[in-house]
Amino acid sequence: MKMNVGEWLTHRAFMVGEKTGFVGKYSDYTFSEMNQRANRFADYLLKKGVQKGDRIALICKNHEDFVTAFFGSAKIGVITVPINWRLSTHETIYILSHSEAKAVVYDEAFNQDINELKPKTSVEIFICSGDSSTDETFENILNTYSKTEPEIISFDEDTILFMYTSGTTGKPKGAMITHNNLFAASIGLTHTIDWWAEDRFLLVAPFFHIGGFAPLIANVHVGCTTVLLEDFHPIKVWEIIEREKITSMMTVPAMLTVMADTVEKIKPDLSTLRYISCGASPVPPKLIETFRNLEISIKQVYGITEYTGAVSFWKESFDPDKYDSMGKPVMHGSLKIVDVDSQLELPSGEIGEILCKGPQVFKGYWKNEAATTQAFMGDWYKSGDMGKFDEGGFLYVVDRLKDMIISGGENIYSAEVEEILTDNHEVIEAAVVGIPNENWGEIPRAYIVKSENSSLTKEEIMEYCRTHLASFKVPKEVAFVEQLPRNAVGKILKNVLKDEAQKIS
């Protein structure tokens, strides 16, 4: 059977056409209505000469026009390029140029940015989601073009999505993701944790991140209702959970933290909420405990863009006491740990690089053969993350390979030190980086966000660490900060901290 992701919406419309598929910015939409929207958009692209393999960039928040544009494009083999709308104009121009985008759909709120970049790109078509005096509008397309099903001409191993990596070091790379990758990712999600047709999934994680995009695909695949939210605000999220009877959602730890801080202020009805998935970085154990007390299960996910999302999940039913792990691989996924130098597989308990294999593994990087070759060892994708398995097969992610600190010949895994630091009840967040040192090569420096009214001193932090860590792992420098720098999906930008530390030293 040939696989086209866009056609999933056609199948849903046929099977449960009158069911509400999406709760959007402007309206609620049945699966039939959303499918007709997608068909009209596909018809527009075809009539404008956009062909299979061409790229269309979406600079949009989480709303129905993004969903329409992706599924309509996918049906006719046009590759979607979601772009982080928080990027600077310079960064956006790079992605538009690198991807060779032929068309752009953008939110009205970004009008000024679009006008600035127009003369600096070769994009031929601009479509505004909202009002525009200069460009075609999404509303006009939906009112003008045909809702007839287009001919499906893209399948299986054809690329259908470019997900640009966050680019915390160097230029972002365009990961090429296929129909089959998205199919496998959906199976991995819905067959590893409880993901049901009767769910109402709150999708606030941004679509330009694989952690937001993959759930969109899984929701259509399984046939549940997606409630779209453009911007995260904790009180608004709790209100929507109550009003829309949300059963599940995807978050990052920074979101969970402020949700925990605000839940008592409004005391929402949480009776429908079964679980919250959380990824991008490890979830602090005390945060998992906070939500346990609210009778909300946290499902911790370890995900990678190049693996089309989820690599592994920890959930309580696997082992409630192993919440410090990333659980077990998703359905149809395989993992192994190898020695960084010899590339030989390591036994349980030993730390090495995490390698991933399965139908979720991406096709490669667009126009970057060198990076593609470097990313693979045979059929295995080299994650760049360091980890280990325990005897029960649970995965523990200990650090990014590039974030590992080598001090006096000893390996220090920053994540291990950060976990100890955040166990202190006066520490909200912590990040540990290696900075150059003449005697030791590198030494660990800790950046710490203290809780309100905390009187913690640097000396107390170091003493606390000495009681829990080997002496060589104890941070030699400590800096208290108001907040840690993060990218748009909540990952801490350690390169920024390293640069700052080197300026000080």
C-alpha positions as CSV (number, residue, x, y, z in Angstrom):
1,M,0.0,0.0,0.0
2,K,1.3,3.4,-0.9
3,M,1.4,5.9,1.9
4,N,0.6,9.6,1.6
5,V,0.1,11.6,4.9
6,G,-2.2,14.2,3.3
7,E,-4.6,11.4,2.3
8,W,-5.0,10.5,6.0
9,L,-7.3,13.5,6.3
10,T,-9.3,12.2,3.3
11,H,-9.7,8.9,5.1
12,R,-10.8,10.6,8.3
13,A,-13.4,12.6,6.5
14,F,-14.8,9.5,5.0
15,M,-14.8,7.5,8.2
16,V,-15.9,10.1,10.8
17,G,-16.6,13.2,8.7
18,E,-19.0,15.0,11.0
19,K,-16.8,14.5,14.1
20,T,-15.0,17.7,15.3
21,G,-11.4,17.2,14.2
22,F,-10.1,20.6,15.2
23,V,-10.9,23.5,17.5
24,G,-9.2,26.4,15.9
25,K,-8.7,30.2,16.2
26,Y,-11.7,31.1,14.3
27,S,-14.0,28.1,14.5
28,D,-14.5,24.4,15.2
29,Y,-14.0,22.2,12.1
30,T,-15.2,18.7,11.4
31,F,-12.8,16.3,9.6
32,S,-14.9,16.8,6.4
33,E,-14.6,20.6,6.6
34,M,-10.8,20.5,7.2
35,N,-10.4,18.0,4.4
36,Q,-12.3,20.3,2.0
37,R,-10.1,23.3,3.1
38,A,-7.0,21.2,2.4
39,N,-8.3,20.3,-1.1
40,R,-9.0,23.9,-1.9
41,F,-5.5,24.9,-0.9
42,A,-4.0,22.1,-3.0
43,D,-6.0,23.2,-5.9
44,Y,-4.7,26.8,-5.5
45,L,-1.1,25.6,-5.4
46,L,-1.6,23.5,-8.5
47,K,-3.1,26.3,-10.4
48,K,-0.2,28.6,-9.4
49,G,2.2,26.1,-10.8
50,V,3.6,24.7,-7.5
51,Q,4.6,21.2,-8.2
52,K,5.6,18.0,-6.4
53,G,9.0,18.5,-4.7
54,D,8.6,22.3,-4.4
55,R,8.9,23.8,-1.0
56,I,6.3,25.9,0.9
57,A,7.3,27.7,4.1
58,L,4.9,28.3,6.9
59,I,5.6,31.1,9.3
60,C,2.5,30.5,11.3
61,K,1.4,29.8,14.9
62,N,-0.7,26.8,15.8
63,H,-4.0,27.4,14.0
64,E,-6.2,25.9,11.3
65,D,-4.5,27.6,8.3
66,F,-1.3,25.9,9.2
67,V,-3.1,22.5,9.4
68,T,-4.9,23.2,6.1
69,A,-1.7,24.3,4.3
70,F,0.3,21.2,5.4
71,F,-2.3,18.6,4.5
72,G,-3.2,20.3,1.3
73,S,0.5,20.5,0.3
74,A,1.1,16.9,1.4
75,K,-1.6,15.5,-0.9
76,I,0.2,16.9,-4.0
77,G,3.7,16.2,-2.8
78,V,4.7,19.8,-2.0
79,I,7.2,19.9,0.9
80,T,6.3,21.9,4.0
81,V,9.0,23.9,5.8
82,P,7.7,25.1,9.2
83,I,9.8,28.1,10.3
84,N,10.3,29.3,13.8
85,W,8.4,32.6,13.9
86,R,10.6,33.9,16.7
87,L,13.7,34.0,14.4
88,S,15.2,37.2,13.3
89,T,14.6,38.3,9.7
90,H,18.2,37.4,8.9
91,E,17.7,33.9,10.2
92,T,14.4,33.5,8.3
93,I,15.9,34.6,5.1
94,Y,18.6,32.0,5.4
95,I,16.1,29.2,5.8
96,L,14.0,30.5,2.9
97,S,17.1,30.7,0.7
98,H,18.5,27.3,1.8
99,S,15.2,25.5,1.4
100,E,14.6,27.3,-1.9
101,A,11.0,27.9,-0.9
102,K,8.7,28.8,-3.7
103,A,5.8,30.0,-1.5
104,V,5.3,31.3,2.0
105,V,2.2,31.3,4.2
106,Y,2.5,33.8,7.0
107,D,0.4,35.2,9.9
108,E,-0.9,38.7,9.5
109,A,1.0,39.6,12.8
110,F,4.2,39.1,10.9
111,N,3.4,41.5,8.1
112,Q,6.2,43.9,8.8
113,D,8.8,41.1,8.9
114,I,7.5,39.7,5.6
115,N,7.7,43.1,3.9
116,E,11.3,43.4,5.1
117,L,12.4,40.0,3.7
118,K,10.5,40.0,0.4
119,P,13.2,41.8,-1.6
120,K,15.9,39.6,-0.1
121,T,14.4,36.3,-1.2
122,S,13.4,34.5,-4.4
123,V,10.0,33.4,-3.0
124,E,7.4,33.7,-5.7
125,I,4.2,33.5,-3.8
126,F,3.1,35.1,-0.5
127,I,-0.1,34.1,1.2
128,C,-1.4,35.9,4.3
129,S,-3.3,34.2,7.1
130,G,-5.4,37.2,7.9
131,D,-5.8,40.5,6.1
132,S,-3.4,41.8,3.6
133,S,-3.5,44.7,1.1
134,T,-0.6,43.3,-1.0
135,D,-0.8,39.5,-0.9
136,E,-3.3,36.7,-1.5
137,T,-5.3,35.8,1.6
138,F,-6.0,32.4,2.9
139,E,-9.7,33.2,3.2
140,N,-9.9,34.1,-0.4
141,I,-8.3,30.8,-1.4
142,L,-10.8,28.9,0.6
143,N,-13.7,30.8,-1.0
144,T,-12.4,30.5,-4.6
145,Y,-10.8,27.1,-5.3
146,S,-12.2,23.6,-5.8
147,K,-12.8,21.2,-2.9
148,T,-12.4,18.2,-5.3
149,E,-9.9,15.6,-4.2
150,P,-6.6,16.2,-6.0
151,E,-4.6,13.3,-7.6
152,I,-2.3,11.8,-5.1
153,I,1.2,11.7,-6.6
154,S,3.6,11.6,-3.6
155,F,4.2,8.5,-1.5
156,D,6.3,6.5,0.9
157,E,10.0,7.6,0.8
158,D,9.3,11.0,-0.9
159,T,10.3,13.9,1.3
160,I,7.2,15.8,2.6
161,L,8.7,17.9,5.4
162,F,11.8,19.9,6.2
163,M,12.3,20.4,9.9
164,Y,15.2,22.8,10.5
165,T,17.3,22.0,13.6
166,S,17.4,24.6,16.3
167,G,20.9,25.7,15.2
168,T,22.3,26.2,18.8
169,T,25.7,25.8,17.1
170,G,26.3,26.8,13.5
171,K,23.7,27.2,10.8
172,P,20.5,25.2,11.1
173,K,20.2,22.0,9.0
174,G,17.1,21.0,7.2
175,A,16.2,17.4,8.2
176,M,14.3,15.7,5.4
177,I,11.3,13.7,6.6
178,T,9.2,11.4,4.5
179,H,5.7,10.1,4.5
180,N,6.9,6.8,5.9
181,N,8.8,8.6,8.7
182,L,5.6,10.4,9.8
183,F,3.7,7.1,9.6
184,A,6.2,5.4,11.8
185,A,6.4,8.3,14.2
186,S,2.7,8.2,14.6
187,I,2.7,4.5,15.3
188,G,5.5,5.0,17.8
189,L,3.5,7.6,19.7
190,T,0.0,6.0,19.6
191,H,1.2,2.4,20.3
192,T,3.6,3.3,23.2
193,I,1.4,5.6,25.3
194,D,-2.4,5.8,25.6
195,W,-3.5,7.8,22.6
196,W,-7.1,7.3,21.8
197,A,-9.7,8.2,19.1
198,E,-11.9,9.9,21.8
199,D,-9.1,12.0,23.1
200,R,-9.1,15.8,23.0
201,F,-5.5,16.8,22.6
202,L,-4.3,20.4,23.5
203,L,-1.6,21.3,20.9
204,V,0.3,24.3,22.2
205,A,3.8,23.1,21.5
206,P,4.8,25.0,18.4
207,F,4.5,23.3,15.0
208,F,8.0,24.4,13.9
209,H,9.3,21.9,16.5
210,I,9.0,18.2,15.9
211,G,7.5,17.9,19.4
212,G,4.5,20.0,18.2
213,F,4.3,18.7,14.7
214,A,4.4,14.9,15.3
215,P,1.3,15.0,17.7
216,L,-0.6,16.8,14.9
217,I,0.0,13.9,12.6
218,A,-0.7,11.3,15.2
219,N,-4.0,13.0,16.1
220,V,-5.3,12.8,12.5
221,H,-4.0,9.3,12.2
222,V,-5.8,8.1,15.3
223,G,-8.8,10.3,14.7
224,C,-9.0,12.3,17.9
225,T,-9.8,16.0,18.3
226,T,-7.0,18.6,18.2
227,V,-7.5,21.8,20.2
228,L,-5.1,24.4,18.7
229,L,-3.6,27.1,20.8
230,E,-1.3,29.8,19.3
231,D,0.6,30.9,22.4
232,F,1.3,29.4,25.8
233,H,0.0,31.1,28.9
234,P,-0.4,28.8,32.0
235,I,-3.7,30.3,33.3
236,K,-5.2,30.2,29.8
237,V,-4.0,26.6,29.4
238,W,-5.7,25.5,32.6
239,E,-8.9,27.3,31.5
240,I,-8.9,25.6,28.1
241,I,-8.2,22.2,29.8
242,E,-11.4,22.7,31.8
243,R,-13.5,24.3,29.1
244,E,-12.6,21.9,26.3
245,K,-12.4,18.8,28.5
246,I,-8.7,18.2,27.4
247,T,-7.5,14.6,28.0
248,S,-3.8,15.0,27.0
249,M,-1.2,17.5,25.8
250,M,2.5,18.0,25.0
251,T,4.8,20.3,27.0
252,V,8.4,21.1,27.9
253,P,9.5,21.3,31.5
254,A,9.5,25.1,31.5
255,M,5.7,25.0,30.7
256,L,5.1,22.4,33.4
257,T,6.9,24.6,36.0
258,V,4.6,27.6,35.5
259,M,1.5,25.4,35.2
260,A,2.4,24.0,38.6
261,D,2.9,27.5,40.0
262,T,-0.5,28.7,38.8
263,V,-2.9,25.7,39.2
264,E,-3.9,26.6,42.8
265,K,-4.8,30.1,41.7
266,I,-7.7,29.1,39.6
267,K,-8.3,25.5,40.8
268,P,-9.6,24.1,37.4
269,D,-11.6,21.0,37.0
270,L,-9.0,18.4,35.9
271,S,-11.2,15.4,35.8
272,T,-10.7,14.8,32.1
273,L,-6.9,15.2,32.0
274,R,-5.3,11.8,31.9
275,Y,-1.7,12.7,31.2
276,I,0.8,15.3,30.0
277,S,3.7,14.4,27.9
278,C,6.9,16.4,28.5
279,G,10.1,16.5,26.5
280,A,13.0,18.7,25.2
281,S,14.9,18.3,28.5
282,P,14.6,16.0,31.6
283,V,11.7,16.6,33.9
284,P,12.8,17.3,37.4
285,P,11.6,14.6,39.8
286,K,9.9,17.1,42.1
287,L,7.9,18.4,39.2
288,I,6.7,14.8,38.4
289,E,5.8,14.5,42.1
290,T,3.8,17.8,42.0
291,F,1.6,16.5,39.2
292,R,1.3,13.1,40.8
293,N,-0.3,15.0,43.7
294,L,-2.7,16.5,41.3
295,E,-3.5,13.0,40.0
296,I,-2.0,13.9,36.6
297,S,0.5,11.4,35.1
298,I,3.6,12.8,33.4
299,K,4.9,10.8,30.5
300,Q,8.5,11.8,29.9
301,V,9.6,11.7,26.3
302,Y,13.1,11.7,24.8
303,G,12.8,13.0,21.2
304,I,15.0,13.9,18.3
305,T,14.1,15.9,15.2
306,E,16.1,13.4,13.0
307,Y,14.0,10.6,14.5
308,T,10.8,12.3,13.6
309,G,10.0,12.9,17.3
310,A,9.8,10.4,20.1
311,V,12.7,8.0,20.6
312,S,11.6,6.7,24.0
313,F,9.0,7.2,26.7
314,W,8.9,6.7,30.5
315,K,5.5,6.2,31.9
316,E,4.4,5.1,35.4
317,S,3.2,1.7,34.2
318,F,6.7,0.8,33.0
319,D,8.1,1.4,36.5
320,P,6.9,4.2,38.8
321,D,10.3,4.6,40.5
322,K,12.3,5.1,37.4
323,Y,11.1,8.6,36.6
324,D,14.8,9.7,36.3
325,S,15.0,7.6,33.2
326,M,13.7,8.2,29.6
327,G,12.0,4.8,29.7
328,K,12.0,2.4,26.8
329,P,12.1,2.8,23.0
330,V,8.9,3.6,21.1
331,M,7.2,0.9,19.1
332,H,9.3,-0.2,16.1
333,G,12.3,1.7,17.4
334,S,15.7,0.3,18.3
335,L,18.5,1.8,20.4
336,K,22.0,0.9,21.4
337,I,24.9,2.5,23.3
338,V,28.3,2.6,21.7
339,D,31.8,3.6,22.7
340,V,32.5,7.1,21.2
341,D,36.0,6.1,20.0
342,S,35.7,2.4,19.0
343,Q,32.0,2.5,18.0
344,L,31.6,-0.9,19.7
345,E,28.3,-1.6,21.5
346,L,28.6,-1.3,25.3
347,P,26.9,-3.4,27.9
348,S,24.3,-2.1,30.3
349,G,25.6,0.4,32.9
350,E,28.3,1.8,30.7
351,I,28.0,5.3,29.2
352,G,28.4,5.9,25.5
353,E,26.7,7.6,22.5
354,I,23.0,6.8,21.9
355,L,22.3,5.4,18.4
356,C,18.8,5.0,17.0
357,K,17.4,2.8,14.2
358,G,14.0,2.3,12.7
359,P,11.5,3.6,10.1
360,Q,11.4,6.9,12.0
361,V,15.0,7.8,11.0
362,F,15.1,10.8,8.7
363,K,16.3,10.7,5.1
364,G,19.2,13.1,5.6
365,Y,20.0,16.8,5.6
366,W,18.9,18.9,2.6
367,K,22.0,20.0,0.6
368,N,24.4,18.8,3.2
369,E,25.9,15.4,2.2
370,A,28.8,15.8,4.6
371,A,26.6,16.3,7.7
372,T,24.4,13.4,6.5
373,T,27.3,11.0,6.2
374,Q,28.6,12.1,9.6
375,A,25.2,11.5,11.2
376,F,25.0,7.8,10.3
377,M,26.8,4.6,11.2
378,G,25.3,2.2,8.7
379,D,21.5,2.1,9.4
380,W,22.0,3.7,12.8
381,Y,21.5,7.5,13.4
382,K,24.2,8.9,15.8
383,S,22.2,11.1,18.2
384,G,25.1,13.0,19.7
385,D,23.6,12.3,23.1
386,M,25.4,10.3,25.8
387,G,23.5,7.7,27.7
388,K,23.3,4.2,29.2
389,F,20.9,1.3,29.8
390,D,20.2,-0.2,33.1
391,E,19.7,-4.0,33.6
392,G,16.0,-3.6,32.9
393,G,16.5,-1.9,29.6
394,F,15.6,1.6,30.8
395,L,17.4,4.4,29.0
396,Y,19.2,7.1,30.9
397,V,20.3,10.2,28.9
398,V,23.3,11.8,30.8
399,D,24.4,14.6,28.5
400,R,25.0,15.9,25.0
401,L,28.3,14.6,23.7
402,K,29.4,18.2,23.0
403,D,28.3,19.3,26.5
404,M,30.4,16.7,28.3
405,I,33.1,18.3,30.4
406,I,36.6,16.8,30.6
407,S,38.4,18.0,33.7
408,G,41.8,16.6,34.5
409,G,41.1,13.6,32.3
410,E,37.8,12.8,34.1
411,N,34.4,12.9,32.3
412,I,31.8,15.1,34.0
413,Y,28.2,14.8,32.7
414,S,26.6,18.1,33.2
415,A,23.1,16.6,33.4
416,E,24.2,14.6,36.5
417,V,25.4,17.7,38.3
418,E,22.2,19.6,37.3
419,E,20.0,16.9,38.7
420,I,21.8,17.2,42.1
421,L,21.5,21.0,42.0
422,T,17.8,21.0,41.2
423,D,17.2,18.5,44.1
424,N,17.9,21.4,46.4
425,H,14.5,22.9,47.2
426,E,15.9,26.5,46.9
427,V,17.0,25.9,43.3
428,I,14.4,26.3,40.5
429,E,16.7,25.6,37.5
430,A,20.4,24.9,36.9
431,A,22.7,24.6,33.9
432,V,26.3,23.4,34.1
433,V,28.9,24.1,31.4
434,G,32.6,23.5,31.0
435,I,34.9,26.5,30.7
436,P,38.6,26.5,29.7
437,N,41.1,26.2,32.6
438,E,44.9,26.2,32.3
439,N,45.5,23.5,34.9
440,W,42.5,21.1,34.3
441,G,41.6,21.7,30.7
442,E,38.0,22.5,31.7
443,I,36.2,23.1,34.9
444,P,32.4,23.0,35.6
445,R,30.6,26.3,36.0
446,A,27.0,26.3,37.4
447,Y,24.3,28.8,36.5
448,I,21.5,28.8,39.0
449,V,18.0,30.3,39.2
450,K,17.2,30.5,42.9
451,S,13.7,30.3,44.3
452,E,12.1,33.6,45.5
453,N,13.4,34.9,48.8
454,S,16.2,32.3,48.8
455,S,19.4,33.3,50.6
456,L,21.6,30.6,49.1
457,T,25.2,31.5,48.6
458,K,27.8,30.2,46.2
459,E,29.7,28.6,49.0
460,E,26.5,26.8,50.2
461,I,25.9,25.5,46.7
462,M,29.4,24.1,46.5
463,E,29.2,22.5,49.9
464,Y,25.8,20.9,49.0
465,C,27.4,19.4,45.9
466,R,30.3,18.0,47.8
467,T,27.9,16.0,49.9
468,H,26.4,14.4,46.8
469,L,29.1,14.3,44.2
470,A,32.7,13.3,43.7
471,S,35.0,16.3,44.3
472,F,36.0,16.6,40.6
473,K,32.3,17.0,39.6
474,V,31.6,19.9,42.0
475,P,31.2,23.2,40.2
476,K,34.3,25.3,40.7
477,E,32.3,28.5,39.8
478,V,28.7,29.4,40.5
479,A,26.7,32.2,39.0
480,F,23.1,33.2,40.1
481,V,20.9,34.4,37.3
482,E,17.3,35.6,36.9
483,Q,16.7,33.1,34.1
484,L,18.5,30.7,31.8
485,P,18.7,31.4,28.0
486,R,16.4,29.2,26.0
487,N,15.5,28.6,22.4
488,A,11.9,28.7,21.2
489,V,11.1,25.2,22.3
490,G,12.5,25.5,25.8
491,K,16.0,24.0,25.4
492,I,18.7,25.8,27.4
493,L,21.2,27.4,25.2
494,K,24.5,26.3,26.8
495,N,26.5,27.8,24.0
496,V,25.3,31.2,25.2
497,L,26.3,30.4,28.7
498,K,29.7,29.2,27.6
499,D,30.3,32.3,25.6
500,E,29.3,34.4,28.6
501,A,31.6,32.5,30.9
502,Q,34.6,32.9,28.7
503,K,34.1,36.6,28.5
504,I,34.1,36.8,32.3
505,S,37.2,34.5,32.8
